[in-house]
Amino acid sequence: MSSNIPDMTDSYESRCANWSDREVISFLEVCTKESLETHRKNQTFSSEGWKVIEKEMSKLRMPYYVKQLQNKLNLLARQYTTWDKLVRKETGIGWNPETNTFAADEEWWA
């Protein structure tokens, strides 16, 4: 039985992107700028906003597709939410700014 779904396993767009720290910082800067330009719809960017972000990233020699950019922003948002919960001690763990490490009392580790 044949499938009508195209095989995208070899296409560039379907591959996972490997982001360097510099690329993540640049991406967040571009997103912040675009957010201030008000190309946002509810909690995310409009189609126009994503196209602008894609174009700006290409100018920086970081040619990612819109879907890759959306996936990265969603991942960063989830990671931030997890980080925020840890830092605000919802898990019993805090943050030590002097050592830049998580901090928990002895009871938590027991």
C-alpha positions as CSV (number, residue, x, y, z in Angstrom):
1,M,0.0,0.0,0.0
2,S,1.5,3.3,-1.1
3,S,1.4,6.5,0.9
4,N,0.5,9.9,-0.5
5,I,2.6,11.5,2.2
6,P,5.9,12.8,0.8
7,D,9.1,11.5,2.3
8,M,10.8,14.5,3.9
9,T,13.6,12.6,5.7
10,D,16.2,14.1,3.4
11,S,15.0,17.6,3.1
12,Y,16.9,20.4,4.8
13,E,13.7,21.7,6.4
14,S,13.0,18.5,8.2
15,R,16.4,18.2,9.8
16,C,17.0,19.3,13.4
17,A,18.8,22.5,13.7
18,N,22.0,22.7,15.9
19,W,22.1,26.1,17.5
20,S,25.3,27.6,18.9
21,D,25.1,29.9,21.9
22,R,25.8,32.9,19.6
23,E,22.9,31.9,17.4
24,V,20.5,31.6,20.3
25,I,21.5,35.1,21.6
26,S,21.1,36.6,18.1
27,F,17.8,34.8,17.6
28,L,16.5,36.2,20.9
29,E,17.7,39.7,20.0
30,V,15.9,39.5,16.6
31,C,12.7,38.2,18.3
32,T,12.9,41.0,20.9
33,K,13.3,43.6,18.2
34,E,10.4,42.1,16.2
35,S,8.3,42.0,19.3
36,L,8.8,45.7,19.8
37,E,7.8,46.3,16.1
38,T,4.5,44.8,17.1
39,H,4.4,41.9,14.6
40,R,2.9,39.8,17.3
41,K,-0.5,38.1,17.4
42,N,-1.6,37.1,20.9
43,Q,1.3,35.3,22.4
44,T,3.3,34.6,19.2
45,F,4.4,36.3,16.1
46,S,2.2,36.8,13.1
47,S,3.1,35.2,9.8
48,E,4.6,38.5,8.7
49,G,6.6,38.6,11.9
50,W,8.0,35.1,11.4
51,K,9.0,36.0,7.8
52,V,10.8,39.1,9.1
53,I,12.6,37.0,11.7
54,E,13.6,34.4,9.1
55,K,14.9,37.2,6.8
56,E,16.9,38.8,9.7
57,M,18.4,35.5,10.7
58,S,19.5,34.9,7.1
59,K,21.2,38.3,7.0
60,L,23.2,37.1,10.0
61,R,24.2,34.0,8.0
62,M,21.9,31.8,10.1
63,P,19.4,30.5,7.5
64,Y,16.7,28.7,9.4
65,Y,13.2,28.0,8.2
66,V,10.2,29.5,10.0
67,K,9.3,26.2,11.4
68,Q,12.7,25.7,12.9
69,L,12.6,29.2,14.4
70,Q,9.1,28.5,15.9
71,N,10.3,25.2,17.3
72,K,13.3,26.9,18.9
73,L,11.3,29.7,20.5
74,N,8.8,27.1,21.9
75,L,11.7,25.1,23.3
76,L,13.3,28.2,24.9
77,A,9.9,29.1,26.4
78,R,9.6,25.7,28.0
79,Q,13.1,25.8,29.3
80,Y,12.5,29.2,30.8
81,T,9.4,28.0,32.5
82,T,11.3,25.1,34.0
83,W,14.1,27.5,35.1
84,D,11.6,29.9,36.6
85,K,10.0,27.2,38.7
86,L,13.4,26.0,40.0
87,V,14.5,29.5,40.9
88,R,11.2,30.5,42.6
89,K,11.6,27.5,44.8
90,E,8.5,25.7,43.7
91,T,10.6,22.6,43.7
92,G,12.5,23.3,47.0
93,I,15.6,24.4,45.0
94,G,16.9,27.9,44.8
95,W,19.6,29.7,42.9
96,N,22.9,30.9,44.3
97,P,24.0,33.9,42.3
98,E,27.5,33.9,43.8
99,T,28.3,30.4,42.5
100,N,25.8,30.3,39.6
101,T,24.5,27.0,40.8
102,F,21.3,25.6,42.2
103,A,21.0,25.6,45.9
104,A,19.0,23.3,48.2
105,D,19.2,22.6,51.9
106,E,20.3,19.3,53.3
107,E,16.8,18.0,53.8
108,W,16.1,18.3,50.0
109,W,19.1,16.2,49.2
110,A,18.2,13.5,51.7
